[in-house]
């Protein structure tokens, strides 16, 4: 696939049909502006040579991103993406994690291994136990 020729959104997924006829998808969690947009705003997009642009939302999605292995965020990424009220750096420091690395995981610049993802979720559960004991 060199480019996406048609797009649509269903629930929390952005789908694209490639010029090869295959259907690709990626989570809207990676694109908060698009996820929170109205149906009318979502329809106001333009194709460029390298991707899709929503001028009214200032959101860009590259064609290449449809080929990434991590179309679905891992469990820890999903947690932080759906809970922006949690300070990532503070959480990382509390549990002895590298704040920059955790931020890179959450934003999809890096992908945690399965064991690292499980460890982060264990830390999330510990935090939840602390909060629920108040």
N, C-alpha and C positions, 0 to 999 in steps of 0.2 A: 504494500500500500504506500502510495506517495502522498495521497491527500484524501480528505473526507469530502464526499460530494453531497451528503444529505445528513441532517441532524434532527433529533427529537429528544424530548425529555419525558421520562416516566418515573414517577415517585422520586427517589433520590439518585437517579442515574441519568447521565448524559450519554446518549447513543449516537453513534456515527456510522454511516455506511461508507466504506472505503471505495476508492476507484477500482478495487479488485473484486467488488461485490460482497465482501465479508462485512459483518456487523461487529463493531467494536463498542466498548462501553467503559465509562469511568465514573467514579463516585462524585456527586455534586459537593460532597464534603470538602473536596479540594478547592472548590470555587464558591465561597460563602456568598459573594454578591449575586451570583447566578442562582444559588440555592434559595435565597431569600427574595428573589425577584418575582414580580407579578407575571402571569402568563403573557400579558401584552409586552412587557419589557423583555422577556425571554425570546419573543418573536422578532425583535429588532436586532438582528445580527448581520454581519457581513463576512464573506469568505475573503481571505487574502491568499497570497502565494504560500504562506507557511501555516495558516491556521484560521481561527474563527474569532471575530471581534464583536463585542457588544458595546457600541459607543456610549449608550446611555448608562451603562453599568460600569464602564471602564474595566471590563473583564476580557481577557484573552486566553484562548485555549489553542495550543499548538496541535497540528496534525500528529506530530511525533508522540505527544502525550497519550494518544490512544493506543500506542504500542507498548507502553510501560507495563511491567509485570505487576505493579501494585495498583491496579485499577480500584481495588477494594482496600480501604485502609485496614491495617491490622488492628486488633482489639484496643491496644493502648493508644494508637493514633486516633481511632474513632472516639475514644473516651475524651481526649483533650480537645479534639475538634468540635465535639458536641457540648463541651463544658468550658467555654472561653473565660469564664469567671475564675478559673483556677490559674494561678500564677505559675507558669512552667518553671521559671528559674527558681522560685521559692520551693516548689515541690522537689525539684532535682536536688537542691542543696540539703533539704530535710532528709532525703533518702540516700545521700552519697552518690548521686548521679552527676554526670557532666551536664551542666545546663545547656551549653551550646549544642551538644550532641542530642539531648532530648528535644530541644527546639527543632533541630534538623529532622529528627524522626517525625515529630508532629506535623511539620510542614511538608513532609514528603521528599525532602532533599536527600535523605538517607532512609533506608529501610531496616528496622531492627530485626535481628535474627529471631527465630521462634522462641529461643530460650530467653533472650533479652526482653522480648515482648511479654513473656510470662512473668518475668521478674518485675517489670514495671507495673503490670496488673496486680501482682502481689503487694506492691507498695501502695497502689490505689486502694486495695482492700484494707490494708493496715490503716490508711488515713480514714477510710470510712468507719472502721471500728473505733478509732479515736473520737471521731465526730459523734457517733451514735452513743458513746458512753457519757456524753455531757448531760 
